[in-house]
Amino acid sequence: MRIGFVLNPIAGMGGRVGLKGTDNKVAEARARGAEPRAPKRAERALAELHDRLPDAELLTWGTPMGEQQVREAGYDPDVLGEPEGEETSSADTAAAAAAFLEATVDLVLFVGGDGTAADVAEALEGTEVPMLGIPAGVKVFSSVFAVSPEEAAHAAATFERTERREVMDINEDEYREGEVHPELRAVAHVPVGESLQSSKQLGGGTVEALAEGMAQDILADPGKTYVLAPGSTVGAVKVELGFEGSPIGVDVWRDGEVVVKDATEEQILAALGAAGENVIVVSPIGGQGFVFGRGNPQLSPAVIQRCSVQIVASRSKLDSVSVLRADTDDTELDKDLQGWWRVRVGKFETRMMKLV
């Protein structure tokens, strides 16, 4: 099998430092202390791919867009080109995908987020060459991604047919202002497999009773620090607590006061209380089921490990997912989170959901 592999090395960097994305924010992300996320996720996928397909023929783009990770995984790749400048760009991704197409690859495997997916899909438009994403971006709305780096490798190594799936993207500047308007950018051929995530779907139904019940429980249990995740469902809880939170950011609340609004990972860690006195309130993404790892990278492994977790969701949102998922960049933590969770769906009602 001939696989074209390309890495967007800056994908996801803006997440933990509270920038909700990296588009036009690379310098600011670095100034805030952001560290690359995508290369390590590439390493995980390629290690698994080499275990499954050691004889695959890998074509890639020059470091930092794939060559180093492919070689470290044990492959001797054909390097078809180099990024044009010191900072990589969407044009580099598109050039790599076009070169893979010309070299007649069987699959384009890429690491990034929705913007990277759109760049690859547009380069492959009009062909039946399949693409598959290793998720690394802050926002991952498209259905061309596997649910984890390892599952991407599994799908790449075993697929026998493809299906057409949506490539979605949003305007990050609007997203930072709380406006979420996914736009269909392309329809791409993607390997068929159970390990693919769905497109981002907005959960319907009322959450007022759920939010009222959750807020009452929080107010009745003073002294704890609550880490309130992004999204409209948890946003309704914030309103019940008496403040207008950051719609796509993480807010920290304790004893009637907002400790930090739109917090970064570092700010959340600094605001947490003693062990056993911290609670994350989070809602899964509708249509996908991700509790951690999509849209809330500020809730890092270090944050999660110091908190208990309360999951809330409307019934209609849970009806759109079969299982819950976590993709935290810490595979051991992801395993620890697996199992049955009680999800609050109303003022008093709960539903059991399995996190896989």
N, C-alpha and C positions, 0 to 999 in steps of 0.2 A: 504494500500500500504506500502511495506517495501522499504525504501530508505536508501542507504548507502551514508553518507555525509563526505567528506574529504576536508580540507582546506590546501593549501600551504601558510603558513603565511608570507613568504618573497616575494611572487610573486608581481612584479610591483614596488618593493622598489627602484630599480635603475633608474626609469624613470625620475622623476622630478629633480633629481640631475645629470642628463646628462650621465648616464652610459649605456643607451639603453638596459638594462636588468640586471638581478641579478645573472646569472650563474657565480659562482666563484668570485662574487663581493659584497657579503653581508657585509663584514667588511668595505670595502671602502664606500659602500652606507651609512652605519651607521656613518662612520667618516665624511661624507659630510652632515650629518643631516637628512638623509632619515627617513621617518616615514612609518610604515606598511600601505599598502593600502587594502590588501585582506581581513583582518578581518571585516572591515566596510562594504565591499561589501557583505560578507557572511551574516552579520546581516540584510542587506536590503533584500536579497533573502529569508532568513529564516523567517523573519517577514511576508513577503507576502505569503510564503508557509503555515505558521501557520494559516493565515486568510482563506486560501483556503482549506487546508487539516489539520485541527487541530487534527484529529484522526490518522494521518499517523504514522507508526512505524519507528522511526529514529535510525539507527545504525551509529556509528561514531568512530573516533579515538581520543585519549586523547589530552588534551590541550598541545600545541597551535594549534592542527590540527583539531579542530571542536567541541570538547565537550563543551567548554564554550559558544560558539555562539549558539549551539543547545539548551542548557539548558536555556539561556537567551531568546530565542524565545518562550519558553513555553513548550518544549518537555521534556520527561524523557527518554533519549536515552539509548540504549545498547552500552557501550563503549567496543569495541572489542580488543583494544590494545593501546600501547603508543609509541611515537617516541623513538628511541634508544638513542639519545644523546641530548645535549643541543641545538645544531643546527639541524633543520630538514633537511631531504635529500630526493632525488628521491626514494631511497630505502624504506623510510617510506611511501611515497605515494603508491608505488607498493605493499607494505605489506598490507596497508589498503584496497586497491582495491581487492587484493586476498582474504582477510578475508571477505569482503562483498560478493564476489562471492561464497565462501563456505557457507555463511549464507543465500544464495538464496534470495538476494534482487531483487526487481523489477526494480530498477534504481540506478545507481551510479551518484550522483550529486557532482561535485567537483568545487573548486575555485582555479584559477591559470591562467597560460598562456599555450603556446604551449608545453613547456617541461612537465608540469603537465599532459596535455592531453595525451601526448605520453606515460607517465608512466602508466596512468590508462588504456589506450587502449591496451598496451602490456600485462597487467595483465589479461585483459578480452578477449584476442585473442582466437579465436576458439569457442567462446560462442556467444549466441544471447542476452546476458544481455546488455541493452542499457546504454549509458553514456550521460551526458549533462553537459556542462561547464558554469560556472558563470565567465565572463571574468574579469581578474584582472592583467594579465601580461602586460609588455610593448609591446611585439609583440604578436599579436593574429591573426595568419594566417589561422588557421584551421576552418573548417565549423562545428565543434561540439559544438560551443558556441552559447548561446542566445545573443541577442543584448544588454541586460542589466540584472542586477540582478533580477529585478522584472519580466521581461519576462521569465527568466529561471524558476522562481517559477511557473509562469502561465503554461509554457509548461510541467513542471513536474507534475502539478496537473491535467492536462486535456488531455494529449496525449492518443491516442487509438492505434496507430501503430508506427512503426519505419521505418527508411530508412538508407541505408549505406552512410556514409559521410567520408570525408578525414580528417586525422590528419596530419598536416604539422608542420615542425619545421625547424629552421635554426641554423647555428653555430654562437653563439653570438660574438665570437672573430672576425670572418669574418664580421659580421654585423657592429661591431664598426669601422671597416676599410672601410665601405661603400659597402661591397660585400653582395648582397642579393640573396641567392640561396636556395629557399624553397625545402625541401626534404620530400617526402611522407614517413611517419613513420608507418602509419597503416590505415586501413579502419574499422570504428566502426559503430555499430548500435546506432542511435540517434532518440529521439522522433521527429515525424513530426510536424512541425508548422511554421507559417509565421514569428515567432519571432526569427528564427535562422539566423545567418549571413552566408554569402557565404565564400568560400575559397578566400584568397588573390590572386587577378589576377593583372598582370601588364598591365596598360593601354597602348595601342598602338597609332600609329599616330604621326604626327609631332606637336611639341609645339613651334617651332621657332617663328612663327608669333605672337602667344599668348605672349611669353616671351618678344619679341621686343616691343609690344604695352604696356605691363605692365610696363616695364622698362622706356619707354618714359614718361608714366604718373607719375611714381615715381620721375624721374629727373625734371619734370616740376612743381613739388609741393614741394619745399625745406622746411626744418624746421621740417618735420615729422620724427618720428622714426618708422622704418619698422622692424617687427619681421617676419623673413622669415623662414617658416616651413621646415621640412625635405621633401625629395622626389625629383624625377627627374624633375617633372614639375616646381616646385619652384626653383630647381637647375638651370634650364635654365634661369630663371629670374635673378638669381645671376650672371650667366655668362654675361648676357646682361648689368648688372650693373658694370661689370668690375672686378669681383673677383671669385675665385673658392671657393665655400662655403663648409660647412660640409654636405656631401650627406645625412646623416641620423641624423643630428643634427640641432639645431635651431641657426640661425645667426641673429644678430641685426645690422642694417645698418641705417646710418643717414648722410645726406649731403655729399655723396661721400666717406664715410669712414665706414669700418667695426668696429662697436663699441665693439661687443663681438662675437667671433666665437665659435660655439659648446657650446652654453650657457645653464646653468642650469636655473631652475625656478627662483632662488634667483638672479642670474645675470641678467636675463631678467627684473625682477621687478626693479632692481637698475638702469637699463639703460633706462627705459621708460621716456618719456617726460611728459609734462603737459597734463591734461585731454583734450581729443579731438584731440591730436596730435600724436596718436599712431595707427598703422595699422598692423594687422596680415595678412600676405599673406599665404594662405594654400590651398592645393589641396586634394580632397577626395581620399580615398584608392579605387582603381579600384576593381570592383566585390563586394565591401562591402558598399561603400558610406560614411564611417565614415570620418567626417571632424575633429572632436576632439575625443580623447579617444582611438585611436589605433596608436601606433608608434610615438606619439608626446606628451607624458605626461608633458613635460616641459611647454607646453601651458596649464597651470593649470587654474582653475576658477579665481584665483586672477589676472592672466595675461589677460585672455579673458575679464574680466570685466573692464579693463583699456584701452581696444583697440576697434577700429572698425575692421571689418573682411572683407577681400576681398578673395573670393573663385575663384580659377582658375583651369581649367581642359581641357584636349583635348576632342574633340567631341567623339572620340572612347572610352575614359574612361567613359564619362557620358552615353554612350550607354550600358555600362556594369552594370549600376545601375539604379534602378527605383526611388529611393529616397535617400536623404542625411540623415545622422544620427550624433548624438552627444552623448557621454557617458563620461561626465567630472568628475564624482564623486559628482556632485552637481545637484540634481534632479531639483531644482528650476531654475538653469541656463539652464539645458537641455530644460526645458519647454519654457524659454524665447527665446531660439535659434530657436524654432520650427516656421515654416512658410515658405513662398516663398522667395528664394534667387536668386539674379541675379549672374550667374556664367560666368566668362569671358572664352570664348572658342577660341577666335582668336584675331587678332590685334585690331579690333573694335567690333567684334560680341560677343553677350552674349546669354545665354539660362537660362530660369527660371526653377529652380529645387526646390522641396519642401523638407524641412528638417522636419522629423517626430520624 
